[in-house]
Amino acid sequence: MTQNSKSGQHAIVVGGGIGGLAAALALAQQNVEVLLLEQAKEIGEIGAGIQLGPNAFTALDALGAGEAARSRTVYTDSLTMMDAVDGKQIAKLETGEAFRKRFGNPYGVIHRVDVHQSILEAVQGNPLIKFRTSTQIVRLEPEEKSVTVLDYQGNRYTADAVISADGGKSLARELLIGDAPRITGHVVYRAVVDVENMPQELRINAPVVWAGPHCHLVHYPLRGGRQYNLVVTFHSRRQEQWGVTDGSKEEVISYYRGIHPLPFSMLDRPTSWKRWATADRDAVPHWSFGRVTLLGDAAHPTTQYMAQGACQALEDAVVLGAALGKTGNDFVEAFKLYEQVRIPRAMRMVYSAREMGRLYHAKGVDRFIRNSLWVGRTQEQFYDAISWLYGWRAEDCLKGI
């Protein structure tokens, strides 16, 4: 790595996903030179749609990628929960003008590839950030004043610090923490459907959750409404292993017999599915160790029920940059500050997602209790309840520290 940054400092970011790219931008903002190592042949992203809350737009703006992401985002009118058994509305949170005024930013949906591309464009335009692809890290050697990582070909890379943003199955987490993931037993199928193939009644400009017994469905528009993202989740009948495989339409349909005909009508629309067996992790007291820290799913893998996985990775990056700024780019002290701020908030989101999943999948009497929870609630009361999450601000992300 060449030493041409004003700070003369160098960091390695492991992982070229949304969190890794965001971390690279945050480091470069502090005049740290970054080498980003990605195991794939190209820097890219897979998957389908994701949701961006106001906190994500706040983070993207702070990282310099907000305008590009906004140009690719579909802005929604509401967040709606429906009962997948009787087809009735359970709750509706409006995300229009009052929502934007309250939280300072909109609620949007975007293809994962598009938000990744928006951040990548900012990264590619930054002279302090370099890439190396086809580089799978197999070893980590922390020392007092530096960290060295080794790839599977035996190449060594040394820097002042390492930020591991290499996903839920992070090598750094395995080496430094070694905790077991919590396998949920919930399986998620994701697909993208062209608008012409989407049932007319379901072409709604909003993320809509159809909550059913031990299952649920979600759909929302992507790419200017030309496509719809479809996500179905169910409690698997078999023992699952954390990972991604190809799925089958037959398996999906077998879990949704008996639900309302309208949401059921979506299930034969995708031409292909991807199948995720999901997991998360419990809280740990530290995810920073000297000059090494974790970020994104490596630090706090979560289930999808709060639609905040990518959003929290973006927050991580902003806080990491702010911590470096506060400590004068002292990596050890900055990483301590970063985890002190992020562990409580990120894990609150992880645990909230677990609880939301329980509510989505309620059956029997629990279903009737769930359906009564939000009866009579005003929009302002909805906003109050979620302000801890959507009200996050980059400018005071270290507040209280």
Secondary structure per residue as TSV (DSSP state, phi and psi in degrees):
chain	resnum	aa	ss	phi	psi
A	1	M	-	360.0	132.6
A	2	T	-	-78.8	150.0
A	3	Q	-	-104.2	78.2
A	4	N	-	-120.2	7.9
A	5	S	S	-83.3	151.7
A	6	K	T	-61.6	-34.1
A	7	S	T	-80.0	-17.2
A	8	G	-	70.5	12.3
A	9	Q	-	-105.3	155.0
A	10	H	E	-134.8	141.8
A	11	A	E	-136.2	150.5
A	12	I	E	-107.8	130.3
A	13	V	E	-109.3	124.1
A	14	V	E	-99.1	114.5
A	15	G	-	114.3	125.8
A	16	G	-	-107.8	27.4
A	17	G	S	-81.7	-164.9
A	18	I	H	-59.1	-46.8
A	19	G	H	-65.1	-42.6
A	20	G	H	-64.7	-44.0
A	21	L	H	-62.9	-42.2
A	22	A	H	-63.7	-40.4
A	23	A	H	-62.7	-41.0
A	24	A	H	-61.0	-42.1
A	25	L	H	-62.8	-43.5
A	26	A	H	-63.5	-39.2
A	27	L	H	-67.1	-43.7
A	28	A	H	-62.8	-32.7
A	29	Q	H	-62.2	-22.9
A	30	Q	T	-98.7	19.1
A	31	N	T	61.8	30.8
A	32	V	-	-96.9	130.3
A	33	E	E	-77.7	136.9
A	34	V	E	-123.0	133.1
A	35	L	E	-110.0	117.9
A	36	L	E	-100.9	122.4
A	37	L	E	-107.7	124.8
A	38	E	-	-127.4	132.7
A	39	Q	S	-75.5	-24.9
A	40	A	S	-72.8	165.5
A	41	K	S	-71.0	-27.2
A	42	E	S	-134.5	151.9
A	43	I	S	-74.2	116.0
A	44	G	-	-164.0	-171.4
A	45	E	-	-145.8	149.6
A	46	I	-	-120.7	174.3
A	47	G	-	114.6	-163.9
A	48	A	-	-125.9	-132.4
A	49	G	E	-83.9	156.6
A	50	I	E	-136.0	162.0
A	51	Q	E	-105.6	141.7
A	52	L	E	-119.0	111.2
A	53	G	-	-78.1	173.0
A	54	P	H	-56.4	-33.1
A	55	N	H	-64.1	-33.2
A	56	A	H	-67.9	-41.7
A	57	F	H	-65.5	-36.8
A	58	T	H	-59.8	-44.6
A	59	A	H	-67.2	-43.7
A	60	L	H	-61.1	-39.9
A	61	D	H	-61.5	-44.0
A	62	A	H	-63.8	-29.2
A	63	L	H	-89.0	-6.8
A	64	G	T	87.1	15.5
A	65	A	-	-117.4	8.1
A	66	G	H	-64.8	-45.0
A	67	E	H	-64.0	-43.5
A	68	A	H	-63.6	-41.8
A	69	A	H	-66.9	-40.7
A	70	R	H	-59.7	-36.4
A	71	S	H	-67.6	-16.3
A	72	R	T	-110.6	5.6
A	73	T	-	-98.5	144.5
A	74	V	E	-97.9	122.4
A	75	Y	E	-89.2	131.9
A	76	T	-	-95.3	160.2
A	77	D	S	-92.0	-24.1
A	78	S	E	-165.9	171.2
A	79	L	E	-118.7	121.5
A	80	T	E	-125.0	136.7
A	81	M	E	-114.3	128.6
A	82	M	E	-117.2	153.5
A	83	D	E	-86.1	118.4
A	84	A	T	-74.7	-8.0
A	85	V	T	-87.2	-52.3
A	86	D	T	-106.7	-4.2
A	87	G	-	78.2	10.4
A	88	K	-	-92.3	152.4
A	89	Q	E	-73.4	134.8
A	90	I	E	-97.3	-46.9
A	91	A	E	-158.8	154.1
A	92	K	E	-144.4	121.2
A	93	L	E	-105.8	115.0
A	94	E	E	-78.1	135.5
A	95	T	-	-118.5	32.4
A	96	G	S	-86.6	-141.5
A	97	E	H	-60.5	-44.5
A	98	A	H	-63.6	-39.1
A	99	F	H	-62.8	-47.2
A	100	R	H	-65.1	-37.3
A	101	K	H	-65.8	-40.2
A	102	R	H	-66.3	-43.8
A	103	F	H	-107.2	-2.8
A	104	G	S	78.5	0.6
A	105	N	S	-155.9	163.4
A	106	P	-	-84.7	-180.0
A	107	Y	-	-111.9	130.8
A	108	G	E	-137.9	165.0
A	109	V	E	-127.6	145.8
A	110	I	E	-155.3	151.0
A	111	H	E	-70.1	139.2
A	112	R	H	-56.0	-38.8
A	113	V	H	-60.5	-36.9
A	114	D	H	-72.8	-39.3
A	115	V	H	-71.4	-36.6
A	116	H	H	-60.8	-44.7
A	117	Q	H	-62.6	-37.1
A	118	S	H	-62.8	-40.1
A	119	I	H	-75.0	-39.5
A	120	L	H	-59.8	-38.2
A	121	E	H	-61.2	-39.6
A	122	A	H	-68.1	-38.1
A	123	V	H	-65.1	-45.6
A	124	Q	H	-65.4	-23.8
A	125	G	T	-87.6	3.0
A	126	N	-	-104.9	117.5
A	127	P	T	-67.9	-14.6
A	128	L	T	-83.2	-7.2
A	129	I	E	-112.9	126.3
A	130	K	E	-119.5	154.0
A	131	F	E	-115.2	150.4
A	132	R	E	-141.4	115.9
A	133	T	-	-97.9	179.3
A	134	S	S	51.1	39.0
A	135	T	-	-126.5	98.2
A	136	Q	-	-96.4	119.8
A	137	I	E	-80.5	133.1
A	138	V	E	-121.6	-10.1
A	139	R	E	-153.0	150.2
A	140	L	E	-131.0	129.7
A	141	E	E	-126.2	86.3
A	142	P	E	-75.5	139.5
A	143	E	-	-130.1	178.6
A	144	E	S	-64.5	-39.3
A	145	K	S	-118.0	5.9
A	146	S	-	-162.3	171.4
A	147	V	E	-137.0	137.3
A	148	T	E	-118.5	135.3
A	149	V	E	-116.6	147.2
A	150	L	E	-118.0	139.0
A	151	D	E	-98.5	176.4
A	152	Y	T	-68.4	-14.6
A	153	Q	T	-92.8	-0.3
A	154	G	S	91.2	2.6
A	155	N	-	-71.1	145.4
A	156	R	E	-116.6	139.7
A	157	Y	E	-132.6	125.7
A	158	T	E	-120.0	138.8
A	159	A	E	-150.6	177.1
A	160	D	S	-73.0	-23.6
A	161	A	E	-160.3	160.8
A	162	V	E	-129.4	130.9
A	163	I	E	-111.3	115.8
A	164	S	E	-94.8	107.1
A	165	A	-	-120.1	46.5
A	166	D	-	-101.9	30.5
A	167	G	-	86.6	179.8
A	168	G	T	-61.5	-28.5
A	169	K	T	-99.4	41.5
A	170	S	-	-55.0	130.8
A	171	L	H	-64.6	-43.3
A	172	A	H	-60.9	-40.5
A	173	R	H	-64.2	-42.5
A	174	E	H	-60.5	-42.0
A	175	L	H	-73.9	-38.7
A	176	L	H	-94.0	-28.7
A	177	I	T	-116.2	-50.3
A	178	G	-	72.4	21.2
A	179	D	-	-81.7	152.1
A	180	A	-	-83.7	142.4
A	181	P	-	-69.6	158.4
A	182	R	E	-98.3	103.8
A	183	I	E	-74.8	122.7
A	184	T	E	-81.0	-26.4
A	185	G	E	80.4	0.4
A	186	H	E	-94.4	135.2
A	187	V	E	-112.5	135.3
A	188	V	E	-116.5	126.9
A	189	Y	E	-107.2	134.4
A	190	R	E	-126.8	141.7
A	191	A	E	-153.7	160.3
A	192	V	E	-118.5	132.4
A	193	V	E	-120.5	131.3
A	194	D	E	-63.5	146.3
A	195	V	G	-58.1	-34.4
A	196	E	G	-64.1	-22.8
A	197	N	G	-98.1	1.5
A	198	M	S	-90.2	134.2
A	199	P	-	-51.6	133.9
A	200	Q	G	-54.7	-41.2
A	201	E	G	-67.5	-15.8
A	202	L	G	-107.7	10.1
A	203	R	-	-83.3	75.5
A	204	I	-	-113.2	137.6
A	205	N	S	-85.5	64.6
A	206	A	S	-168.6	148.8
A	207	P	-	-68.8	121.7
A	208	V	E	-116.8	125.0
A	209	V	E	-103.0	125.3
A	210	W	E	-103.0	104.0
A	211	A	E	-88.5	122.6
A	212	G	E	-128.2	175.6
A	213	P	T	-68.8	114.1
A	214	H	T	58.4	26.2
A	215	C	E	-164.8	164.1
A	216	H	E	-159.9	164.4
A	217	L	E	-127.7	147.9
A	218	V	E	-134.0	139.3
A	219	H	E	-142.7	149.0
A	220	Y	E	-163.9	159.2
A	221	P	E	-77.7	154.8
A	222	L	E	-135.6	159.5
A	223	R	G	48.9	57.9
A	224	G	G	69.2	19.7
A	225	G	G	84.9	5.0
A	226	R	T	-75.1	-20.8
A	227	Q	E	-136.2	163.9
A	228	Y	E	-126.8	136.6
A	229	N	E	-86.0	134.0
A	230	L	E	-125.9	125.7
A	231	V	E	-128.9	127.5
A	232	V	E	-123.9	141.4
A	233	T	E	-133.7	139.1
A	234	F	E	-149.2	160.3
A	235	H	E	-81.0	116.6
A	236	S	-	-68.6	148.8
A	237	R	S	-83.1	-12.1
A	238	R	S	-121.7	169.1
A	239	Q	-	-70.5	125.9
A	240	E	-	-105.6	153.0
A	241	Q	-	-116.9	136.7
A	242	W	S	-59.2	120.5
A	243	G	E	162.5	-178.1
A	244	V	E	-119.8	133.1
A	245	T	E	-140.1	172.3
A	246	D	E	-72.9	147.4
A	247	G	-	-111.6	176.9
A	248	S	-	-132.1	140.7
A	249	K	H	-60.6	-34.7
A	250	E	H	-63.4	-40.3
A	251	E	H	-65.8	-43.8
A	252	V	H	-57.0	-53.6
A	253	I	H	-60.5	-33.0
A	254	S	H	-63.8	-22.9
A	255	Y	T	-92.7	-7.2
A	256	Y	-	-118.8	11.8
A	257	R	T	-66.6	133.6
A	258	G	T	101.5	-9.6
A	259	I	S	-83.3	172.0
A	260	H	-	-59.0	143.1
A	261	P	H	-58.6	-30.9
A	262	L	H	-66.6	-56.1
A	263	P	H	-64.8	-32.7
A	264	F	H	-62.1	-28.4
A	265	S	T	-66.6	-15.8
A	266	M	T	-77.4	-22.3
A	267	L	T	-70.5	-22.7
A	268	D	T	-98.7	10.5
A	269	R	-	-82.5	-40.5
A	270	P	-	-65.8	144.8
A	271	T	S	-90.1	-18.1
A	272	S	-	-153.2	152.6
A	273	W	-	-128.7	152.9
A	274	K	E	-114.8	139.6
A	275	R	E	-113.6	120.8
A	276	W	E	-110.7	123.3
A	277	A	E	-92.1	121.6
A	278	T	E	-96.7	161.1
A	279	A	E	-156.0	161.0
A	280	D	E	-139.2	-167.7
A	281	R	-	-138.6	153.1
A	282	D	-	-77.1	165.7
A	283	A	-	-67.8	147.6
A	284	V	-	-124.4	154.3
A	285	P	S	-70.0	-23.3
A	286	H	-	-145.2	143.6
A	287	W	S	-129.4	14.3
A	288	S	E	-117.6	136.6
A	289	F	E	-137.8	97.9
A	290	G	T	62.5	-115.8
A	291	R	T	-98.2	16.8
A	292	V	E	-122.6	135.1
A	293	T	E	-140.4	163.0
A	294	L	E	-107.1	154.8
A	295	L	-	-148.2	145.3
A	296	G	G	69.5	-141.0
A	297	D	G	-62.2	-25.0
A	298	A	G	-63.0	-33.7
A	299	A	T	-88.6	-41.1
A	300	H	-	-147.4	65.2
A	301	P	-	-59.0	143.9
A	302	T	-	-140.4	160.6
A	303	T	-	-76.3	167.9
A	304	Q	G	-88.1	3.6
A	305	Y	G	-70.9	-18.1
A	306	M	G	-100.4	-1.2
A	307	A	S	52.6	45.6
A	308	Q	-	-128.3	6.8
A	309	G	H	-57.0	-56.6
A	310	A	H	-67.4	-36.5
A	311	C	H	-60.0	-42.9
A	312	Q	H	-71.2	-32.2
A	313	A	H	-64.0	-39.0
A	314	L	H	-64.5	-42.7
A	315	E	H	-59.6	-44.2
A	316	D	H	-50.7	-49.4
A	317	A	H	-61.0	-43.4
A	318	V	H	-64.1	-44.4
A	319	V	H	-64.8	-39.5
A	320	L	H	-59.1	-45.3
A	321	G	H	-63.3	-42.0
A	322	A	H	-64.0	-38.2
A	323	A	H	-66.0	-38.7
A	324	L	H	-64.0	-42.5
A	325	G	H	-61.1	-39.8
A	326	K	H	-70.0	-32.1
A	327	T	T	-99.7	9.5
A	328	G	T	64.8	37.0
A	329	N	S	61.7	32.0
A	330	D	-	-84.0	102.0
A	331	F	H	-59.6	-43.2
A	332	V	H	-62.6	-47.6
A	333	E	H	-70.5	-36.8
A	334	A	H	-64.4	-41.4
A	335	F	H	-65.8	-35.4
A	336	K	H	-64.5	-43.7
A	337	L	H	-65.8	-44.3
A	338	Y	H	-55.7	-50.4
A	339	E	H	-70.2	-30.9
A	340	Q	H	-62.4	-37.5
A	341	V	H	-77.7	-43.6
A	342	R	H	-84.9	-33.6
A	343	I	H	-58.8	-50.0
A	344	P	H	-61.5	-42.5
A	345	R	H	-71.7	-48.8
A	346	A	H	-63.1	-39.7
A	347	M	H	-74.8	-27.1
A	348	R	H	-60.7	-39.9
A	349	M	H	-66.0	-42.7
A	350	V	H	-59.4	-46.3
A	351	Y	H	-71.5	-33.2
A	352	S	H	-65.0	-37.9
A	353	A	H	-63.4	-40.3
A	354	R	H	-58.9	-45.3
A	355	E	H	-68.1	-38.7
A	356	M	H	-64.0	-37.6
A	357	G	H	-61.3	-38.2
A	358	R	H	-64.1	-40.4
A	359	L	H	-68.2	-44.0
A	360	Y	H	-55.3	-39.3
A	361	H	T	-100.0	16.2
A	362	A	-	-61.5	145.6
A	363	K	-	-138.0	165.5
A	364	G	T	61.8	-137.8
A	365	V	H	-65.2	-31.2
A	366	D	H	-61.0	-33.1
A	367	R	H	-63.3	-43.7
A	368	F	H	-67.5	-36.7
A	369	I	H	-63.8	-47.2
A	370	R	H	-57.0	-45.0
A	371	N	H	-66.1	-18.1
A	372	S	H	-91.8	-10.3
A	373	L	T	-62.1	-36.7
A	374	W	T	-109.7	10.6
A	375	V	T	-62.7	127.2
A	376	G	T	82.4	-0.7
A	377	R	-	-73.6	133.5
A	378	T	-	-80.4	164.4
A	379	Q	H	-62.1	-38.7
A	380	E	H	-63.0	-36.4
A	381	Q	H	-67.8	-37.5
A	382	F	H	-60.1	-45.1
A	383	Y	H	-63.9	-40.5
A	384	D	H	-59.7	-41.6
A	385	A	H	-67.3	-28.5
A	386	I	H	-106.4	4.4
A	387	S	H	-64.7	-28.7
A	388	W	H	-60.5	-28.6
A	389	L	H	-93.7	-54.2
A	390	Y	H	-81.1	-15.7
A	391	G	T	-85.5	7.5
A	392	W	-	-60.2	139.4
A	393	R	-	-127.7	132.5
A	394	A	G	-64.7	-37.2
A	395	E	G	-67.6	-22.7
A	396	D	G	-124.9	34.1
A	397	C	T	-68.0	-15.1
A	398	L	T	-103.6	13.4
A	399	K	T	-56.3	136.1
A	400	G	T	89.2	-5.0
A	401	I	-	-101.0	360.0
